[in-house]
Amino acid sequence: MGKRWLTIGALLLVFMGTMAHPIKLTTGRLTLHTNDSTGQLLLNFFVDDFEAHIRQLYPQPPFNLEQPSNEMILSIQDYIKKNVTVWVDAEPGTLTVQKLQPIEQNVCQVQLLIQFKRLLPVHEVKVKNALLFEAYAKQTNMLQLIINKEAPRMLEFYPNRRVEVLRP
């Protein structure tokens, strides 16, 4: 079921990316691995919206997703760190960009590693996701949360609801 939601979200982004897209949306998947105190965060963006906003905040040459510059990666990492936080039992994780790649026409994916001091046991997961809210009034962010191999849970973020808390 987890891959189904990520696939649906990616397909929605792809479909919308083939035309002018009036809907502002990011999708993603957050996977937490309690056995090694790490997690992975995959974020999917419309390239045009994401690049326009990043370049407004961090002036730089146009994006090259095939060969991203260090400046591009660092600006994206800084922006994501300022707008996304994952806490497990009140401990914030450390986010590091691992990969940036185009996945479809006008859709890019940012893969991040999340490291925690400890993740066992998990009593509460709190996620802040404010990506692109300051740029687009009707922005929506959807994030699928998977802890180990449990059933995925869908988190939804809006400009007036930027934080979700789950108690597994």
C-alpha positions in Angstrom: 0.0 0.0 0.0 2.9 2.4 0.7 4.3 2.3 -2.8 0.7 2.8 -4.1 0.4 6.2 -2.4 3.8 7.4 -3.5 3.0 6.2 -7.0 -0.3 8.0 -7.0 1.3 11.2 -5.8 4.1 10.9 -8.4 1.6 10.2 -11.2 -0.5 13.2 -10.1 2.6 15.4 -10.2 3.6 14.0 -13.6 0.1 14.5 -15.0 -0.1 18.0 -13.7 3.5 18.7 -14.8 2.6 18.1 -18.5 0.3 21.1 -18.5 0.2 24.4 -16.7 -0.6 23.3 -13.2 -2.9 25.5 -11.1 -2.6 23.1 -8.1 0.5 23.7 -6.0 1.6 20.3 -4.5 4.6 18.5 -3.1 4.5 14.8 -2.3 6.9 12.6 -0.4 7.6 9.7 1.8 9.3 9.7 5.2 10.6 6.3 6.3 12.0 5.8 9.8 14.3 2.8 10.6 14.4 2.2 14.3 17.1 -0.4 14.1 19.8 2.0 13.0 18.3 5.4 14.1 18.1 6.7 10.6 15.4 7.8 8.2 14.9 8.7 4.6 12.9 11.6 3.3 11.9 11.7 -0.4 10.4 14.9 -1.6 8.9 15.4 -5.1 8.5 19.0 -6.4 7.3 20.6 -9.6 10.6 21.9 -11.0 9.3 25.2 -12.2 7.7 26.2 -8.9 10.6 24.9 -6.8 13.3 26.4 -8.9 11.6 29.8 -9.1 11.2 30.0 -5.4 14.7 28.7 -4.5 16.3 31.1 -7.1 14.4 34.0 -5.6 15.7 33.2 -2.1 19.2 32.1 -3.2 20.2 33.9 -6.4 22.1 31.5 -8.7 22.2 30.2 -12.2 19.3 28.1 -13.5 19.0 24.6 -12.1 20.8 21.8 -13.8 19.2 18.6 -12.5 21.5 16.3 -14.5 24.7 17.9 -12.9 23.7 19.9 -9.9 26.2 22.4 -8.7 27.4 22.5 -5.1 25.7 25.9 -4.7 22.4 24.4 -5.9 22.6 21.4 -3.6 23.6 23.6 -0.6 20.8 26.1 -1.2 18.2 23.3 -1.5 19.5 21.7 1.6 19.4 25.0 3.5 15.8 25.7 2.3 14.6 22.2 3.2 16.2 22.4 6.7 14.5 25.7 7.3 11.1 24.3 6.3 11.1 20.7 7.3 11.8 19.2 10.7 11.2 15.7 11.9 11.2 15.0 15.6 11.0 11.6 17.2 10.2 11.7 20.9 11.1 15.5 20.9 14.5 14.9 19.3 15.0 16.6 15.9 16.6 14.6 13.2 19.6 16.0 11.1 18.8 16.3 7.4 21.4 15.8 4.7 20.7 15.9 0.9 21.9 12.6 -0.6 20.6 12.9 -4.2 18.7 15.3 -6.5 17.3 13.9 -9.7 14.6 14.5 -12.3 12.0 11.7 -12.1 9.5 12.9 -14.8 9.0 15.9 -17.0 8.9 19.0 -14.7 9.2 16.8 -11.5 12.3 16.5 -9.4 13.0 14.4 -6.4 15.2 15.3 -3.4 16.4 12.4 -1.3 17.6 13.2 2.2 19.1 11.1 5.0 17.8 11.8 8.5 19.9 10.8 11.5 18.8 10.6 15.1 20.7 9.8 18.3 18.2 7.1 19.0 14.9 5.8 17.6 13.9 3.0 19.8 11.1 2.9 20.9 9.1 5.5 19.0 6.4 7.1 21.1 5.7 10.2 19.1 6.6 11.5 15.6 6.2 15.2 14.9 6.7 16.6 11.4 6.8 20.2 10.3 6.5 20.7 6.5 6.2 24.3 5.4 7.7 23.8 1.9 6.7 26.5 -0.6 3.9 27.9 1.7 5.5 31.4 1.7 5.5 31.3 -2.2 2.1 29.9 -3.0 -1.1 30.6 -1.0 -2.8 27.4 -2.1 0.2 25.1 -1.6 -0.5 21.6 -0.2 2.1 19.1 0.9 1.4 15.4 1.3 3.8 13.1 3.1 3.5 9.3 3.6 5.0 8.2 6.9 6.3 4.6 7.4 7.9 3.4 10.6 9.9 0.3 9.9 7.6 -1.8 7.8 4.3 -0.8 9.4 1.4 0.3 7.3 1.9 3.8 5.9 0.1 6.8 7.3 -0.7 9.9 5.2 0.2 13.3 6.5 -1.3 16.5 5.0 0.1 20.0 5.4 -1.5 23.3 4.6 -0.5 26.9 5.2 -2.7 27.0 8.3 -1.6 23.4 9.4 2.2 23.0 9.1 2.7 20.4 11.8 1.4 16.9 12.2 1.9 14.7 15.4 1.5 10.9 15.4 1.6 8.5 18.3 2.2 5.1 16.8 
